[in-house]
Amino acid sequence: MRKIIITDHIRSLAKAYADEMQRICPNITRDLEILRDNVVAFNPDIDGTIVTQYINTIISDYPEILTTEPKDWDLKKYGNILKKDYKILTNKVKYKVKKNDPTGKPIEYYEDALYKRIMFCLRYSVARIILGDIHQKMKLKACVYCNTQPTRSARGKVFYEMDHLKPQSKYPFLGTCFYNLQPSDAMCNKNKLTKPCDFQLYVNDPNEELSPFKFLPQVIEIAPEKGAECIDIRFVGKSGKETAASKQYESTFHINALYASYRDTVEELYEKNNKMPQAIIDAYKASIDYAPTRSDLTNYLLGCPYDESRIHEDILRKIKVDTMKQLDDANLLIK
């Protein structure tokens, strides 16, 4: 839900990823060459010149393509190669001999969609393990689309999915590009397969709005002893109104329906804020042995830093921070 500016630090992480990929997978270009030659040899009914040119272009761009930034993605170059047959990437092709007859002549082949074999040669299965560790270092620990599900990785296991901003079935050459892989939960990844989404995690423009959306909880204050009731949570643009981007995002990820189940998170924050008496403040002061600042108190209340830029660090931080901001704007937040 929040974008990341590509800085020299991010570039250093991308380079570390690319270096590790090349160290672990030194034979990627060789495997692509074998795939190219086999597909051309075993599939006389397809246009071999398209396959040859497409895979040769990937080979010539590798390994630089691992760290190519979004502003430099040459989609047109690869698109022009496919003009004669856009379906060639998704069509099944014979890519390896499975069985020979007694004379040595192939009689059976392994088959799969061409883009899937390209992804296999690019070693996506290895890429996601390497990126899993890097994402944890970047503190990308919640789905970048919904912020409700954890994206955790440890000991060579990745317990989340990586969404391809540019789908692998259309742009397999970006299949292992650092900037094309976005931490996602299974449901958001599935939703994005069939619906549009322009949200891009990594951006080059430092002037771009990094947090284009916000939540507006609709809260009814009840009697002090009963707290508050959250009757709805609206997902809108940064201005507080629906935008074309927020509508598209909602349509793809069903954010309003999803967050209807998190109204208790809003209510809990309102209740903690309303019931935070001087005794708790004094106790907190005693525990840290100095007078707590407002930042100390808001972080204590929220259970995490009151900082929108850090929403990727754990689940539900976006709704919590936006709820705190709503209280703050209404001059209701603990002083």
Phi, psi and chi 1 to 4 in degrees:
 res  aa     phi    psi   chi1   chi2   chi3   chi4
   1 MET       -   -9.9  -72.2 -173.8  170.9      -
   2 ARG  -129.5  137.1 -178.1 -178.5  174.2   85.7
   3 LYS   -86.2  164.0  -58.1  176.1 -175.7  179.2
   4 ILE  -123.4  127.5  -63.5  172.9      -      -
   5 ILE   -73.7  135.3  -66.4  -94.9      -      -
   6 ILE   -79.1  106.6  -61.1  174.4      -      -
   7 THR  -108.1  177.7   61.2      -      -      -
   8 ASP   -62.6  -31.2  -73.3  -16.3      -      -
   9 HIS   -65.0  -45.0  172.8   62.7      -      -
  10 ILE   -63.4  -40.0  -61.5  -61.7      -      -
  11 ARG   -62.8  -35.8  -67.7 -174.2  179.9   99.9
  12 SER   -67.1  -35.0   70.8      -      -      -
  13 LEU   -68.8  -39.4  -67.0  172.7      -      -
  14 ALA   -63.1  -40.6      -      -      -      -
  15 LYS   -66.5  -40.9 -176.7  179.3 -175.9  -56.5
  16 ALA   -60.9  -39.8      -      -      -      -
  17 TYR   -61.9  -48.0  157.3   73.1      -      -
  18 ALA   -63.4  -41.6      -      -      -      -
  19 ASP   -62.0  -41.3  -70.0  -14.8      -      -
  20 GLU   -68.9  -38.2 -172.5   68.4   -2.4      -
  21 MET   -59.7  -44.8  -84.7  -66.3  -66.3      -
  22 GLN   -70.0  -31.8  -67.7  172.0   80.9      -
  23 ARG   -68.1  -44.4 -175.0 -173.8   71.7   80.4
  24 ILE   -80.3  -32.5  -63.6  177.6      -      -
  25 CYS  -122.8   75.8  -51.5      -      -      -
  26 PRO   -78.1   -9.0   30.0  -35.6      -      -
  27 ASN  -109.2   23.2  -60.7  -42.1      -      -
  28 ILE   -63.4  -47.0  -74.9  176.9      -      -
  29 THR   -65.5  -37.2   55.4      -      -      -
  30 ARG   -62.2  -43.3 -176.1 -155.3   65.3 -175.9
  31 ASP   -64.8  -37.0  -68.8  -12.9      -      -
  32 LEU   -65.4  -38.4  -74.3  167.7      -      -
  33 GLU   -64.0  -42.0  -69.7  169.6  -12.1      -
  34 ILE   -64.3  -44.0  -66.9  172.4      -      -
  35 LEU   -58.9  -48.7  173.7   65.4      -      -
  36 ARG   -55.3  -50.4  173.7 -160.5   63.7 -159.4
  37 ASP   -66.1  -39.4  -65.2  -16.9      -      -
  38 ASN   -68.4  -43.3  -76.2   -5.2      -      -
  39 VAL   -62.4  -42.3  170.5      -      -      -
  40 VAL   -64.9  -41.4  171.3      -      -      -
  41 ALA   -73.4  -35.9      -      -      -      -
  42 PHE   -95.7   -4.7  -58.9  155.4      -      -
  43 ASN  -129.6   73.6  -60.1  -89.5      -      -
  44 PRO   -65.5  -15.2   23.7  -34.1      -      -
  45 ASP   -86.4   -4.5   54.6  -29.8      -      -
  46 ILE  -109.3  163.5   69.3  169.4      -      -
  47 ASP   -80.2  101.6 -169.5  -26.0      -      -
  48 GLY   -65.2  -24.6      -      -      -      -
  49 THR   -66.9  -34.2   59.2      -      -      -
  50 ILE   -67.0  -47.9  -62.4  176.3      -      -
  51 VAL   -59.4  -46.5  174.0      -      -      -
  52 THR   -61.6  -47.4  -61.3      -      -      -
  53 GLN   -66.4  -40.4 -170.8  177.1   -2.5      -
  54 TYR   -65.0  -50.5 -165.9   89.6      -      -
  55 ILE   -69.5  -36.3  -65.2 -179.0      -      -
  56 ASN   -61.6  -35.2  -79.9   -9.7      -      -
  57 THR   -67.7  -40.7  -56.4      -      -      -
  58 ILE   -61.2  -44.8  -63.3  176.7      -      -
  59 ILE   -60.0  -42.9  -67.4  170.8      -      -
  60 SER   -68.8  -27.8   68.0      -      -      -
  61 ASP   -87.7  -13.0  -72.6  -15.8      -      -
  62 TYR   -88.8  138.0 -161.8   84.4      -      -
  63 PRO   -96.4    1.9   35.2  -37.3      -      -
  64 GLU   -55.6  -29.8  -72.5   75.0   15.0      -
  65 ILE   -65.6  -19.1 -156.7  166.6      -      -
  66 LEU   -61.4  -31.4  -70.5  170.6      -      -
  67 THR  -118.8   14.3   57.1      -      -      -
  68 THR   -67.1  127.6  -59.6      -      -      -
  69 GLU   -80.4  155.0  -63.4  175.5   17.9      -
  70 PRO   -50.7  -38.3  -29.4   36.3      -      -
  71 LYS   -64.7  -18.3   65.5 -179.5  177.9   59.9
  72 ASP  -107.2    4.2  -62.6  -39.7      -      -
  73 TRP   -65.4  121.4  -71.4  -13.0      -      -
  74 ASP   -96.8   75.7 -163.2  -16.8      -      -
  75 LEU   -67.2  -33.3  -53.4 -176.4      -      -
  76 LYS   -65.8  -39.5 -174.0  175.6 -179.1 -179.6
  77 LYS   -58.3  -47.1  176.1  174.4   69.3  175.0
  78 TYR   -74.0  -34.1  -75.8   86.2      -      -
  79 GLY   -63.6  -38.1      -      -      -      -
  80 ASN   -63.6  -33.1  -74.4  -22.7      -      -
  81 ILE   -65.3  -33.3  -62.7  171.9      -      -
  82 LEU   -90.1    2.1  -61.0  172.7      -      -
  83 LYS   -55.1  -36.0  -83.5 -174.9  176.7  178.9
  84 LYS   -70.0  -29.7  -71.8 -176.4 -178.6  179.2
  85 ASP  -158.1   90.0 -174.6    1.7      -      -
  86 TYR   -68.9  -19.4  -77.2  105.9      -      -
  87 LYS   -84.0   -3.4  -66.4 -177.9  178.7 -179.8
  88 ILE   -62.0  -29.1 -158.0  164.9      -      -
  89 LEU   -71.6  -33.2  -70.0  176.5      -      -
  90 THR   -97.0  -12.1   53.2      -      -      -
  91 ASN   -71.8  146.5  -74.7  -15.6      -      -
  92 LYS   -73.2  138.8  -83.2 -168.7  174.5 -177.5
  93 VAL  -130.4  153.3  -65.5      -      -      -
  94 LYS   -80.9  127.5  -60.2  171.1 -177.0  175.2
  95 TYR  -125.9   -7.3   65.5   88.4      -      -
  96 LYS  -160.8  144.5 -172.9  177.6  179.4 -179.5
  97 VAL   -74.1  129.5  174.2      -      -      -
  98 LYS   -98.9  -36.1 -172.5  174.3 -175.5  179.9
  99 LYS  -155.0  138.8 -173.7  177.2 -179.7 -178.6
 100 ASN  -108.4  154.6  -68.7  -38.6      -      -
 101 ASP   -82.0  174.6   69.5   11.4      -      -
 102 PRO   -55.9  -23.5  -28.3   37.0      -      -
 103 THR   -87.7   -4.3   66.1      -      -      -
 104 GLY    95.5   -1.8      -      -      -      -
 105 LYS   -80.0  131.2 -177.3  178.7  178.9 -179.7
 106 PRO   -61.1  133.3  -21.0   33.5      -      -
 107 ILE  -122.7   -9.9   57.7  172.9      -      -
 108 GLU  -148.9  144.0 -166.3  173.1  -10.2      -
 109 TYR  -131.3  156.1  -60.2   87.4      -      -
 110 TYR   -79.4  140.2  -72.2   99.5      -      -
 111 GLU  -131.7  147.9  -66.2 -177.8  -68.5      -
 112 ASP  -167.3  166.7 -155.0   -8.5      -      -
 113 ALA   -63.1  140.9      -      -      -      -
 114 LEU   -59.0  -41.6  178.8   57.9      -      -
 115 TYR   -63.8  -32.3   83.2   87.0      -      -
 116 LYS   -68.3  -35.8  -69.0 -177.1  178.9  179.3
 117 ARG   -72.2  -33.3  -63.9  -43.5  -59.1  171.3
 118 ILE   -64.4  -44.3  -68.2  173.6      -      -
 119 MET   -61.2  -38.8  -69.1  -67.4  -67.0      -
 120 PHE   -62.5  -45.7  175.4   81.9      -      -
 121 CYS   -64.5  -33.1  -68.9      -      -      -
 122 LEU   -76.1   -6.6  -68.8  174.5      -      -
 123 ARG    61.3   55.1  -64.7  -63.2 -174.0  -94.1
 124 TYR   -61.4  -34.7  170.8   62.9      -      -
 125 SER   -61.1  -32.8   60.5      -      -      -
 126 VAL   -79.2  -40.3  175.0      -      -      -
 127 ALA   -56.9  -42.6      -      -      -      -
 128 ARG   -69.0  -29.5   67.0 -172.3  -54.1  -86.8
 129 ILE   -70.2  -44.0  -67.8  173.8      -      -
 130 ILE   -63.2  -43.8  -63.2  172.2      -      -
 131 LEU   -67.9  -29.3  -90.3  178.9      -      -
 132 GLY   -56.5  -46.5      -      -      -      -
 133 ASP   -65.3  -40.5  -71.6  -20.1      -      -
 134 ILE   -67.1  -40.9  -67.0  175.3      -      -
 135 HIS   -60.5  -36.6  -74.3  161.8      -      -
 136 GLN   -66.1  -39.9  -63.2  -55.4  -65.9      -
 137 LYS   -63.8  -31.8  -68.4  176.7 -176.8  176.7
 138 MET   -81.3   -4.3  -65.3  173.4   68.2      -
 139 LYS    61.1   37.5  -63.2 -174.1  177.4 -179.8
 140 LEU   -90.5   78.9  -64.5  176.4      -      -
 141 LYS  -110.7   13.4  -62.8 -174.0  176.6 -176.4
 142 ALA  -141.1  148.1      -      -      -      -
 143 CYS   -50.3  127.7  172.7      -      -      -
 144 VAL   -70.9  -13.8  -60.8      -      -      -
 145 TYR   -93.3  -44.7  -64.2  120.2      -      -
 146 CYS  -112.5  -22.2   71.5      -      -      -
 147 ASN    62.7   20.8 -162.3 -125.0      -      -
 148 THR  -111.0  -15.7   68.5      -      -      -
 149 GLN  -120.4  140.8  -59.6  -60.1  -44.9      -
 150 PRO   -72.3  148.8   26.4  -34.2      -      -
 151 THR  -125.4   92.1   52.5      -      -      -
 152 ARG  -118.6  151.9  -55.7  -58.6  170.0   97.6
 153 SER  -148.5  141.5  174.5      -      -      -
 154 ALA  -165.8  148.0      -      -      -      -
 155 ARG    52.6   42.1  -61.5  179.8 -179.4  179.3
 156 GLY    76.9    7.3      -      -      -      -
 157 LYS  -113.1  132.5  -60.9  -68.7 -176.3 -178.4
 158 VAL  -111.8  115.0 -180.0      -      -      -
 159 PHE  -100.0   41.2  -59.4   98.1      -      -
 160 TYR  -160.7  172.8   61.3   96.1      -      -
 161 GLU  -102.0  157.5  -63.2 -171.8    5.3      -
 162 MET  -116.1  115.0  -67.1 -173.0 -169.8      -
 163 ASP   -79.6  136.2  173.2   61.8      -      -
 164 HIS   -87.1  112.8  -71.6   77.2      -      -
 165 LEU   -52.9  -50.1  175.1   64.7      -      -
 166 LYS   -96.9  114.2  -63.5  -62.4 -177.8 -176.7
 167 PRO   -54.7  138.5  -22.3   32.7      -      -
 168 GLN   -64.0  -27.9   54.3 -176.9  -66.1      -
 169 SER   -69.7  -21.9   59.9      -      -      -
 170 LYS  -107.1  -28.7  -66.9 -177.3  178.7 -179.9
 171 TYR  -133.1   60.4  -51.5   96.1      -      -
 172 PRO   -63.1  -21.6   22.4  -34.0      -      -
 173 PHE   -64.5  -21.0   64.5   95.8      -      -
 174 LEU   -97.9   12.2  -69.2  172.3      -      -
 175 GLY   -60.4  -27.4      -      -      -      -
 176 THR  -124.4   19.7   53.4      -      -      -
 177 CYS   -69.5  130.4  175.7      -      -      -
 178 PHE   -50.1  -44.1  176.7   89.9      -      -
 179 TYR   -83.5   -6.9  -61.6  103.1      -      -
 180 ASN   -96.1   -6.0 -166.7   42.6      -      -
 181 LEU  -107.0  118.7  -66.5  165.8      -      -
 182 GLN  -120.5  127.4  -51.8 -168.4  153.5      -
 183 PRO   -59.1  126.6  -21.5   33.1      -      -
 184 SER  -145.6  155.6  169.8      -      -      -
 185 ASP   -89.6  167.5   71.9   86.8      -      -
 186 ALA   -61.1  -41.5      -      -      -      -
 187 MET   -68.4  -43.9 -175.3   56.8   68.8      -
 188 CYS   -65.0  -39.0  -75.1      -      -      -
 189 ASN   -62.6  -41.9 -162.8   13.9      -      -
 190 LYS   -66.2  -43.2 -179.2  179.8  178.6 -179.1
 191 ASN   -60.6  -40.1  -75.3  -24.8      -      -
 192 LYS   -72.5  -17.6 -171.7  174.7  167.4  -69.0
 193 LEU   -60.4  -35.1  -77.6  175.5      -      -
 194 THR  -114.1   -4.8   56.6      -      -      -
 195 LYS  -129.1  157.4  -65.0 -177.0  178.4  179.7
 196 PRO   -74.0  148.6   27.7  -35.1      -      -
 197 CYS  -156.7  118.5  177.2      -      -      -
 198 ASP   -95.1    1.2  -65.3  -30.1      -      -
 199 PHE   -69.0  122.6 -179.9   81.8      -      -
 200 GLN  -118.9  119.9 -175.1  169.6  -52.1      -
 201 LEU   -63.7  -47.2 -179.9   60.9      -      -
 202 TYR  -101.1  129.1  -59.5  102.5      -      -
 203 VAL  -132.1  151.2  -65.7      -      -      -
 204 ASN   -92.1  -30.3  -70.9  101.1      -      -
 205 ASP   -78.5  113.9 -175.8   -0.1      -      -
 206 PRO   -67.4  -14.3   24.3  -33.3      -      -
 207 ASN   -92.8   -1.6  -62.8  -45.7      -      -
 208 GLU   -70.1  144.4 -175.3  161.5  -15.4      -
 209 GLU   -68.1  115.0  175.1   55.7   64.3      -
 210 LEU   -80.5  -27.1  -60.6 -176.4      -      -
 211 SER  -123.6   81.4 -171.8      -      -      -
 212 PRO   -78.7   -5.9   29.4  -34.5      -      -
 213 PHE  -126.3  160.7  -48.2  118.0      -      -
 214 LYS  -154.4  162.2   74.9  175.2 -178.4  178.9
 215 PHE  -100.6  140.8  -70.2  105.9      -      -
 216 LEU  -120.3   93.4  -72.8 -180.0      -      -
 217 PRO   -67.9  136.3  -18.4   31.8      -      -
 218 GLN  -100.0  108.5  -51.1  -62.6  -57.9      -
 219 VAL  -117.7  134.4  178.1      -      -      -
 220 ILE  -107.4  120.7  -63.2  176.4      -      -
 221 GLU   -76.8  126.2  -68.6  -77.8    0.4      -
 222 ILE  -103.7 -164.5  -48.8  177.5      -      -
 223 ALA   -61.2  147.2      -      -      -      -
 224 PRO   -50.8  -39.0  -27.3   35.3      -      -
 225 GLU   -73.1  -15.5   66.9  -84.8    6.5      -
 226 LYS  -106.3   -4.1  -66.1 -175.7  178.2  179.9
 227 GLY    76.1 -145.3      -      -      -      -
 228 ALA  -127.1  158.0      -      -      -      -
 229 GLU  -120.3  125.2  179.4 -176.7   -2.6      -
 230 CYS   -89.9  114.5  179.5      -      -      -
 231 ILE   -95.1  -16.2   59.7  172.9      -      -
 232 ASP  -167.6  157.5 -165.4   18.2      -      -
 233 ILE  -131.1  117.0  -60.8  173.9      -      -
 234 ARG   -97.8  136.4  -69.1  178.0   54.2 -141.5
 235 PHE  -102.7  117.8 -179.7   74.2      -      -
 236 VAL  -137.1 -177.7  -65.4      -      -      -
 237 GLY   -78.8  175.1      -      -      -      -
 238 LYS   -56.2  -32.9 -178.4   80.5  171.9 -177.7
 239 SER   -74.1  -11.6   65.9      -      -      -
 240 GLY    98.3   -0.8      -      -      -      -
 241 LYS  -118.7  157.4  -62.2 -179.9 -179.7  179.3
 242 GLU   -64.3  141.2  -75.0 -172.7  -27.1      -
 243 THR  -125.1  170.1   62.5      -      -      -
 244 ALA   -59.7  -38.8      -      -      -      -
 245 ALA   -67.6  -42.0      -      -      -      -
 246 SER   -68.7  -35.0   70.1      -      -      -
 247 LYS   -67.0  -42.5  -72.1  179.0 -179.4  177.8
 248 GLN   -63.3  -43.9 -178.8 -161.8   68.9      -
 249 TYR   -61.7  -44.7 -154.7   91.2      -      -
 250 GLU   -63.1  -42.9  150.8   62.7   19.0      -
 251 SER   -62.9  -36.5  175.2      -      -      -
 252 THR   -77.9  -45.3  -62.6      -      -      -
 253 PHE  -107.0   -0.9  -60.4  112.4      -      -
 254 HIS    53.9   47.5  -48.2  -66.9      -      -
 255 ILE   -62.1  -42.9  -63.7  -63.7      -      -
 256 ASN   -61.6  -44.4  -73.7  -37.8      -      -
 257 ALA   -66.7  -40.3      -      -      -      -
 258 LEU   -62.0  -46.3  175.2   61.2      -      -
 259 TYR   -79.7   -8.8  -88.9   82.6      -      -
 260 ALA   -61.7  -24.8      -      -      -      -
 261 SER   -85.1   -1.4   63.2      -      -      -
 262 TYR  -114.4   23.2  -69.3  103.7      -      -
 263 ARG   -65.2  -28.1  -71.8  177.5  -69.4 -176.0
 264 ASP   -65.7  -26.2   56.3  -21.4      -      -
 265 THR   -64.4  -41.1  -59.1      -      -      -
 266 VAL   -66.4  -46.4  173.2      -      -      -
 267 GLU   -60.6  -39.6  -67.0  169.5   -6.5      -
 268 GLU   -64.1  -40.6 -178.8 -179.5   -9.0      -
 269 LEU   -66.5  -42.1  -89.7  176.0      -      -
 270 TYR   -60.9  -42.9  -96.8   77.6      -      -
 271 GLU   -65.4  -45.6 -178.6  178.2    6.2      -
 272 LYS   -62.4  -38.8  -72.9  172.9   69.5  176.3
 273 ASN   -66.6  -43.1 -179.8   67.7      -      -
 274 ASN   -70.1  -29.2  -68.6  -20.9      -      -
 275 LYS  -103.0   11.6  -67.4 -175.3  176.4 -179.2
 276 MET   -82.1   87.3 -166.1  171.1 -171.3      -
 277 PRO   -79.1  173.5   31.9  -35.3      -      -
 278 GLN   -60.6  -30.6 -170.9   62.0   41.8      -
 279 ALA   -62.0  -40.3      -      -      -      -
 280 ILE   -68.1  -41.6  -66.3  178.8      -      -
 281 ILE   -60.8  -42.8  -63.5  175.4      -      -
 282 ASP   -64.5  -39.9  -68.8  -18.1      -      -
 283 ALA   -65.3  -40.2      -      -      -      -
 284 TYR   -65.0  -40.6 -174.0   62.4      -      -
 285 LYS   -59.8  -43.1  176.5 -178.9  176.1 -179.7
 286 ALA   -65.0  -35.7      -      -      -      -
 287 SER   -71.0  -30.4   70.2      -      -      -
 288 ILE  -104.0   -4.4   59.8  176.6      -      -
 289 ASP    63.9   28.4 -159.6   29.5      -      -
 290 TYR  -160.6  162.2   69.0   86.4      -      -
 291 ALA   -65.6  121.0      -      -      -      -
 292 PRO   -67.0  139.3   25.4  -34.3      -      -
 293 THR   -80.6  171.4   64.2      -      -      -
 294 ARG   -62.4  -37.4 -176.6  170.5 -171.5  -93.2
 295 SER   -61.8  -41.2  177.9      -      -      -
 296 ASP   -58.0  -45.7  -70.0  -31.5      -      -
 297 LEU   -69.2  -41.9  -67.3  174.0      -      -
 298 THR   -67.7  -38.3   55.2      -      -      -
 299 ASN   -65.9  -38.0  -69.7   -6.8      -      -
 300 TYR   -64.7  -42.3  176.7   76.6      -      -
 301 LEU   -66.5  -42.8  179.2   64.0      -      -
 302 LEU   -79.7  -27.3 -167.6   59.1      -      -
 303 GLY    83.7    6.6      -      -      -      -
 304 CYS  -166.2  168.1   62.9      -      -      -
 305 PRO   -60.6  137.6  -26.0   35.7      -      -
 306 TYR   -80.1   73.5  179.2   25.5      -      -
 307 ASP  -148.8  109.0 -176.9   -9.7      -      -
 308 GLU   -62.4  -28.0 -148.9  -84.4  -16.7      -
 309 SER   -69.5  -10.6   69.1      -      -      -
 310 ARG  -110.2   23.4  -62.6  175.6   63.6  175.3
 311 ILE   -68.2  -20.9   63.9  165.5      -      -
 312 HIS   -73.0  -11.3  -67.8  -56.5      -      -
 313 GLU   -74.3  -17.5  -66.5 -177.3   13.7      -
 314 ASP  -166.3  166.9 -154.7   -5.5      -      -
 315 ILE   -71.2  151.9   62.2  170.6      -      -
 316 LEU    64.9   12.5  -63.9  176.0      -      -
 317 ARG   -69.2  -31.7  -75.7 -159.0  174.9 -177.0
 318 LYS   -63.5  -48.7  175.8   62.8  172.5  168.5
 319 ILE   -66.4  -35.2 -177.0   62.6      -      -
 320 LYS   -66.7  -46.9  -70.6 -179.8  179.3  179.6
 321 VAL   -64.8  -41.0  169.1      -      -      -
 322 ASP   -67.0  -35.0  -75.6   -7.6      -      -
 323 THR   -66.5  -43.1  -61.2      -      -      -
 324 MET   -60.9  -40.4  -67.5  -79.2  -80.0      -
 325 LYS   -65.4  -36.1 -175.3   67.2  166.4   59.0
 326 GLN   -63.8  -43.4  180.0  172.2  -86.9      -
 327 LEU   -63.4  -41.5  -75.5  162.8      -      -
 328 ASP   -63.3  -46.2 -145.1   -5.9      -      -
 329 ASP   -63.4  -29.3  -69.7  -15.5      -      -
 330 ALA   -87.9    5.6      -      -      -      -
 331 ASN    60.9   33.7 -157.6   31.3      -      -
 332 LEU  -108.3   -9.7  -62.8  173.1      -      -
 333 LEU   -72.7  144.6 -168.3   58.8      -      -
 334 ILE   -49.6  132.7 -170.7   73.2      -      -
 335 LYS   -90.2      -  -61.9  -65.0 -171.9  -70.8
